[in-house]
Amino acid sequence: MELVDRIGLILTLTNLSIFTYYTFWVIILPFVDNDHFVHKYFLPQEYAILISIYAAVALICFLSICIGYVMLESKKKKA
């Protein structure tokens, strides 16, 4: 297995585990009793919304920076 394939596999497994954890936290956990032992493995529900908002803002900032960089580089090539 090449290094690129191994990195892709690691990224895929990491994203799958984060998706599974977040899905269980947001969709299934509200239907579980509050005194159940599984609640100690998760943050309070308010953090689910905050983490999503911060991730969206970070993604928008990153994409804006990348688009701005590409626009500046294409402007320099024309000049």
N, C-alpha and C positions, 0 to 999 in steps of 0.2 A: 504494500500500500504506500503510495507516494505521500510526501509531506502535505501537499495541497489537499489530497483526499482526506487525510487524517485531520487536518484543521477544519475542513468542511464538516466532517462527522462530529467533531467536538462542538462546533458551533450549532449544528442541528440538534444534538442532544441537549445542549445547554438551553436553547430556545424552547425546545419541547418541554423540558422540566420547568422552566419559568412559566410557560403558558399553562401547564397542568396545575402548578401551585396556585397561580393567580385565579384560574377558573374555579378551582375548588374553594378558594378563599372568598370569592365574590358571589358565586352562584349557589354553591351547596352549603357553605358554612352558616348562612343566616337561618337555615331550616333545622340546624342541629341545636339541641338544648345548650344553654349558656354554661351549665355546670359539667358538660362533657369534657373529657380529658383532651380532646383534639383541639380545643380552643387555645391551649397554652402554646401551640406551635405556630400561631398566626398573630399578627398585629391586630389592633382594633380596626374596625371596618372603615373608619374615617380615613385611614392611611391608604386604603385602596384607591379612593378618589384622588387624594393628593399625589400619590405616586404616578397615576395616569396623567394628571395635569402636568406635572413636572416633566414627564417623559415626552409628552406632546410638545411642550414649549421648547425643550432641548432639541427635539427633532426639527421643528420649524426653524430654530436659530441655525442649526447645522446646515440645513438645506439652503437657507438664505445666504449664508456665508459661502457655500459652494457655488451657488448660482452667481453671486456677486463676483467671486474670484474668476469664474469662467468668462463673465462679461468683460471684466477688466483685461483679462489676457487676450480676448479676441479683439478688443479695441486697440491694444498695443500692437498686435500683428498687422492691423489695417494701416496704422500710422507709419 
